[in-house]
Amino acid sequence: MNEQAARELPDGAWRPLHDFARWIGSWLFYLLFRLRVRGMANVPRTGPVVVVANHSSMMEGPLLFGVLPRRTVFLIKQEIFRGVVGWALRRIGQLSVRRGEPDRTPLLGAVRVLRAGGVVGVFPEGTRGAGDVASAQHGAAWLARSGGAVVLPVACRGTRRPGGARRRFRPVVDVLVGRPFELPPGRGRQGLAVATDRVRDELAALVAELDRLRGGEPPSAAGTSGHGVSGDRP
C-alpha cells in the first residue's frame, strides 16, 4: 500500500475494515431493497471528489457507502458517534461533525483526504421532511475548493417510509448519480456563495430528474445495476 492510498482515509481508520464494511453494504442493500442504481459510470475513477447527496432518512449514508465504487469518507453528525457504533464509524474512516458549531478539525481531515485523491461525502442541509434540497451549506463548496475536487451530485429516493404507512417489504429504492462538475472560479465570501448556489442547483435538479423517472416508470421496467457496480473497486 503506497502512502497516498493510505491517506485516502482519515488518521486512525483501518483500511481492511473499511473495505470489509463496503463489501457487506454492496450486498446487504440489494437484499433489503429493490435497488435501482443509474449513472454509476459518472463516478470519476481517480482524483479528489466531493459527493453531495440529498438526505431524507438515516439510510442514505450507509447505502451510498456500500454502492459507490470508491472508498468514501462521510461527514456524519456527532450524535451518532457513541459507544460501539462510534468506535466502528471511526475505524472505517468516517468523520464526526457538530451541527451548528464551528469545528475545523473534521473539515481539515476531509481536506487531507481530498488532497490525497480521495472521496468525501456530504449531505447538504435541505427540507428534512421530504428530503428535497432547499438550500446547501457552504461546507460542500468549501471542501471542493480547498481540496481541489470536482463535485458529484447523487440523488436518492425511496428510503423514507411515508407517514402513516405500514413498513414495506423490500421497497423500491432509486439512486441516480449525476455528472461531476467543477465549481466556478471566485474568491472570498461572494465566490463561495456562487459556488454554493451551483452545488444546490445541480443537486436539486438531479433530485427532480429522479422524481420524474420514478413517476413515469413502473418498477418492473426500470433498468437495474447488478452487483457489478462494485466489481472494480480499489
C-alpha positions in Angstrom: 0.0 0.0 0.0 1.6 3.3 -1.0 1.5 6.4 1.1 -1.1 8.3 -1.0 -3.5 5.3 -0.9 -3.2 5.2 2.9 -4.1 8.9 3.2 -7.4 8.3 1.3 -8.9 7.6 4.7 -8.5 9.7 7.9 -5.9 9.0 10.5 -7.0 6.1 12.8 -9.0 4.4 10.1 -8.5 0.7 9.4 -8.4 0.2 5.6 -9.2 -3.6 5.7 -12.2 -2.9 8.0 -13.4 -0.1 5.7 -13.2 -2.3 2.7 -15.0 -5.2 4.5 -17.8 -2.8 5.6 -18.2 -1.7 2.0 -18.3 -5.3 0.8 -21.1 -6.1 3.2 -23.0 -2.9 2.2 -22.7 -3.7 -1.5 -24.7 -6.9 -1.0 -26.9 -6.1 2.0 -28.8 -3.3 0.4 -29.7 -5.4 -2.6 -31.3 -7.8 -0.1 -33.1 -5.1 1.9 -34.4 -3.1 -1.1 -35.3 -3.5 -4.7 -32.4 -1.2 -5.5 -32.1 0.5 -8.9 -28.8 2.4 -9.5 -28.3 4.7 -12.5 -25.4 6.7 -13.7 -22.6 4.9 -11.8 -20.3 5.3 -14.7 -20.3 9.0 -13.9 -18.2 8.4 -10.7 -14.6 9.5 -11.5 -12.3 6.6 -11.2 -9.4 8.7 -9.8 -8.8 12.1 -8.2 -10.5 14.0 -5.4 -14.3 14.1 -5.4 -16.9 15.7 -3.1 -20.1 13.7 -3.2 -23.2 15.7 -2.4 -26.5 13.8 -1.8 -30.0 14.6 -0.6 -31.0 13.2 2.8 -34.4 12.0 3.8 -33.6 9.2 6.2 -30.7 7.5 8.1 -30.3 5.1 5.3 -28.7 7.2 2.5 -25.3 7.3 4.2 -24.8 3.6 4.6 -26.4 2.9 1.2 -24.0 5.2 -0.7 -21.1 3.9 1.4 -21.9 0.4 0.1 -22.8 1.1 -3.5 -20.3 3.8 -4.6 -17.4 2.2 -6.4 -14.7 4.1 -4.4 -13.8 4.4 -0.8 -15.9 7.3 0.6 -15.4 9.3 3.8 -18.7 10.8 5.0 -19.2 13.7 7.3 -21.7 12.4 9.9 -23.4 14.2 12.8 -21.6 13.8 16.1 -24.7 12.4 17.9 -24.3 9.1 16.2 -20.7 8.6 17.3 -21.4 6.9 20.6 -20.4 3.6 22.1 -19.6 0.7 19.7 -21.2 2.4 16.8 -19.0 5.5 17.2 -15.9 3.2 17.5 -16.8 1.4 14.3 -17.5 4.6 12.4 -14.1 6.0 13.3 -12.4 2.8 12.3 -14.0 2.7 8.9 -12.9 6.3 8.4 -16.0 8.4 8.9 -15.7 11.9 10.4 -18.0 13.4 13.1 -19.2 17.0 12.8 -21.0 19.1 15.3 -24.0 20.7 13.6 -24.4 24.4 14.2 -21.0 24.7 15.8 -17.7 25.8 14.3 -15.3 22.8 14.2 -12.5 22.9 11.8 -10.9 19.5 12.8 -13.2 17.2 10.7 -13.2 19.7 7.8 -9.4 19.7 7.8 -9.3 16.0 8.0 -11.7 15.8 5.0 -9.4 18.2 3.0 -6.4 15.9 3.7 -8.4 13.0 2.2 -9.3 15.1 -0.9 -5.7 16.3 -1.4 -4.6 12.6 -1.3 -7.0 11.9 -4.2 -9.8 10.5 -2.0 -13.6 10.9 -1.9 -15.6 12.8 0.8 -19.4 12.6 1.1 -21.6 15.5 2.3 -25.3 15.7 2.9 -26.2 19.4 2.5 -29.0 20.8 4.6 -32.4 20.6 3.0 -36.0 20.2 3.7 -35.6 17.2 6.1 -39.2 16.1 6.0 -39.2 15.4 2.3 -35.6 15.1 1.6 -35.7 17.8 -1.0 -32.8 20.2 -1.5 -34.0 23.6 -0.5 -30.6 25.1 0.4 -27.0 23.9 0.7 -24.4 24.7 3.4 -21.2 26.3 2.3 -19.3 23.2 3.6 -19.5 21.2 0.4 -18.4 24.1 -1.8 -15.6 25.0 0.6 -14.4 21.4 0.7 -14.3 21.1 -3.1 -12.4 24.4 -3.4 -9.9 23.6 -0.6 -9.3 20.0 -1.8 -9.1 20.8 -5.5 -12.0 18.4 -6.0 -14.9 18.0 -8.5 -18.4 17.8 -7.2 -20.5 14.7 -7.8 -24.3 15.1 -7.2 -26.2 11.9 -6.1 -30.0 11.7 -5.6 -31.7 9.0 -3.5 -35.4 8.2 -3.3 -37.4 5.5 -1.6 -35.6 5.0 1.7 -38.1 7.0 3.8 -41.3 5.3 4.8 -44.4 7.5 4.0 -46.1 8.8 7.1 -48.9 6.5 8.3 -47.9 3.7 6.0 -47.0 0.2 7.1 -43.4 -1.0 7.0 -42.8 -2.1 3.4 -41.1 -5.3 2.4 -38.1 -4.6 0.1 -39.3 -1.2 -1.1 -38.1 0.2 -4.4 -35.1 2.5 -3.8 -33.5 4.5 -6.5 -30.0 6.1 -6.7 -29.2 8.4 -9.5 -25.6 9.6 -10.0 -25.2 12.9 -11.9 -22.3 14.2 -13.9 -19.3 15.6 -12.0 -18.7 19.3 -12.3 -16.1 21.9 -11.3 -17.0 24.9 -9.3 -17.0 28.3 -10.9 -13.9 30.5 -10.1 -14.2 33.2 -7.5 -12.7 34.3 -4.2 -14.0 35.4 -0.8 -17.5 35.0 0.5 -19.1 36.1 -2.7 -17.2 33.4 -4.7 -18.1 30.8 -2.1 -21.8 31.8 -2.2 -21.8 31.5 -6.0 -20.2 28.0 -5.7 -22.7 27.0 -3.1 -25.6 28.0 -5.3 -24.2 25.9 -8.1 -24.0 22.9 -5.7 -27.5 23.5 -4.6 -28.9 23.9 -8.1 -27.2 20.8 -9.5 -28.4 18.6 -6.7 -31.9 20.0 -6.7 -32.1 19.4 -10.5 -30.9 15.8 -10.1 -33.4 15.1 -7.4 -36.2 16.5 -9.6 -34.9 14.3 -12.5 -35.0 11.2 -10.3 -38.6 12.1 -9.2 -39.6 12.3 -12.9 -38.0 8.9 -13.5 -39.8 7.3 -10.6 -43.1 8.9 -11.5 -43.0 7.8 -15.2 -41.5 4.4 -15.0 -43.0 1.3 -13.3 -40.6 -0.6 -11.0 -40.6 -3.7 -13.1 -39.5 -1.8 -16.2 -36.6 0.0 -14.7 -33.0 -0.8 -15.5 -31.2 -2.3 -12.5 -27.5 -2.1 -11.9 -26.4 -5.5 -10.8 -23.7 -6.3 -8.3 -21.2 -5.4 -11.0 -21.4 -1.8 -9.7 -18.8 -2.6 -7.1 -16.9 -5.1 -9.1 -14.0 -2.8 -9.9 -13.4 -1.4 -6.5 -9.9 -0.5 -5.4 
